[in-house]
């Protein structure tokens, strides 16, 4: 076992800021740079979980990994400096709590203007990274009393004012 470091040697190297996993550190920086470029192009850091950049970086997956790491889940670790760097880009850590009901409603209004209806496909993600298809489905479930989200009478009225399709399968043409 001549190739093993002693605990004291490990502590000394740690004290110097020694990088134990060079490839992972470089990879983190590469992905962070890709996220920075994404934000410059799109104006936000809400990356869809399936998003892959033009040069092949699975950025959506990486962002999800960072969220899990911050919660102490998964095999990856994230340090305070990395969290600070991600915060500087406006990364949304709690993605489902990030967008208000009103913001999503406004995006649905814009969707209707563009497409002429409110039958948003479940997989549809708006240009700003908001999963409108999931949100619309959540509203339908909430009206039936299903799921964890609640919807009030005023919100139902607002959706009705758009001609919202509550029963998609029956309304689909």
C-alpha positions in Angstrom: 0.0 0.0 0.0 2.9 2.4 -0.8 0.6 4.3 -3.1 -1.9 5.4 -0.4 -1.8 8.8 1.3 -1.9 9.0 5.0 -4.8 10.9 6.7 -2.3 13.6 7.6 -1.2 13.9 4.0 -4.8 14.1 2.8 -5.5 16.9 5.4 -2.4 18.8 4.3 -3.5 18.6 0.6 -7.1 19.6 1.5 -5.7 22.6 3.4 -4.0 23.7 0.2 -7.3 23.4 -1.8 -6.0 20.4 -3.7 -8.5 19.3 -6.4 -9.1 15.6 -6.1 -11.3 15.2 -9.1 -9.9 17.4 -11.8 -12.1 16.1 -14.6 -15.3 16.7 -12.5 -14.2 20.2 -11.6 -13.4 21.1 -15.2 -16.7 19.5 -16.3 -18.5 21.6 -13.7 -16.9 24.8 -15.1 -17.6 23.8 -18.7 -21.3 23.2 -17.8 -21.5 26.5 -15.8 -20.1 28.3 -18.9 -22.7 26.6 -21.0 -25.4 27.8 -18.6 -24.0 31.3 -18.8 -24.2 31.2 -22.6 -27.7 29.9 -22.3 -28.8 32.8 -20.1 -27.2 35.3 -22.5 -29.1 33.8 -25.4 -32.5 33.2 -23.6 -32.5 35.9 -20.9 -33.0 33.4 -18.1 -31.5 30.3 -16.5 -34.7 28.1 -16.4 -33.3 25.3 -18.6 -35.8 22.6 -19.6 -34.7 19.3 -18.2 -34.3 17.8 -21.7 -32.3 20.7 -23.1 -29.1 19.8 -24.9 -26.9 22.6 -26.2 -25.7 22.9 -29.8 -22.3 21.5 -28.8 -23.9 18.5 -27.0 -23.9 19.6 -23.4 -26.8 18.0 -21.6 -27.5 21.3 -19.8 -31.0 20.5 -18.5 -29.8 17.3 -16.9 -26.8 19.1 -15.4 -28.9 21.9 -13.9 -31.2 19.2 -12.3 -28.1 17.5 -10.9 -27.0 20.8 -9.3 -30.5 21.2 -7.7 -30.3 17.7 -6.3 -26.7 18.2 -5.1 -27.7 21.4 -3.2 -30.3 19.3 -1.4 -27.7 16.7 -0.6 -29.3 14.2 -2.9 -27.6 12.2 -5.7 -24.0 11.3 -6.1 -22.7 14.8 -7.0 -21.5 17.4 -4.5 -21.8 21.2 -4.8 -19.9 23.7 -2.7 -20.8 27.2 -1.5 -18.8 28.9 -4.2 -20.6 26.9 -6.9 -24.0 27.7 -5.4 -23.0 31.4 -5.3 -22.0 31.2 -9.0 -25.3 29.6 -10.0 -27.2 32.2 -7.9 -25.4 35.0 -9.8 -27.0 33.7 -13.0 -30.5 33.6 -11.3 -30.7 29.9 -11.2 -34.1 28.9 -9.8 -33.5 26.2 -7.2 -37.2 25.3 -6.5 -38.3 25.2 -10.1 -42.0 24.4 -9.5 -42.3 27.3 -7.0 -40.5 29.7 -9.2 -43.3 30.9 -11.4 -46.4 32.5 -10.0 -49.9 31.5 -11.1 -50.4 34.9 -12.8 -47.1 34.5 -14.8 -48.2 31.1 -16.0 -51.7 32.5 -16.9 -50.1 35.3 -18.9 -48.0 32.8 -20.8 -51.2 30.8 -21.5 -52.8 34.0 -22.8 -49.9 34.5 -25.1 -50.1 30.8 -26.2 -53.8 31.3 -27.1 -53.0 34.4 -29.1 -50.4 32.5 -31.1 -52.2 29.2 -31.5 -55.9 30.2 -31.3 -56.7 27.7 -28.4 -55.8 26.7 -24.9 -55.2 22.9 -25.6 -51.6 23.0 -24.7 -49.7 19.7 -25.3 -48.5 18.3 -22.0 -44.9 18.4 -23.2 -45.0 22.0 -24.3 -42.4 24.3 -22.8 -42.6 28.1 -23.4 -39.6 30.0 -24.8 -38.7 31.2 -21.3 -38.4 27.6 -20.0 -41.7 27.4 -18.3 -43.4 24.0 -18.7 -46.8 25.4 -19.7 -48.2 21.9 -20.6 -47.6 20.7 -17.1 -49.1 23.8 -15.6 -52.3 23.5 -17.7 -52.6 19.9 -16.7 -52.1 20.8 -13.0 -55.0 23.4 -13.3 -57.3 20.7 -14.7 -56.4 18.3 -11.8 -56.8 21.1 -9.2 -60.3 21.9 -10.4 -61.2 18.2 -9.9 -59.6 18.3 -6.4 -56.8 16.1 -7.5 -53.1 16.7 -6.8 -51.5 19.0 -4.3 -52.3 22.3 -6.0 -55.4 24.3 -5.3 -57.4 26.6 -7.6 -59.8 29.2 -6.5 -63.0 30.5 -8.1 -61.4 33.6 -9.4 -58.6 31.6 -11.1 -61.2 29.3 -12.7 -63.1 32.4 -13.9 -59.9 33.8 -15.4 -59.2 30.5 -17.3 -62.9 30.3 -18.4 -62.5 33.8 -19.9 -59.8 32.4 -22.2 -62.1 29.6 -23.3 -60.0 27.2 -21.3 -60.6 23.5 -22.2 -61.2 21.7 -18.9 -61.8 18.3 -20.5 -59.2 18.1 -23.3 -60.1 14.7 -24.7 -63.7 15.6 -25.2 -62.8 19.0 -26.7 -60.0 17.9 -29.0 -60.9 18.0 -32.6 
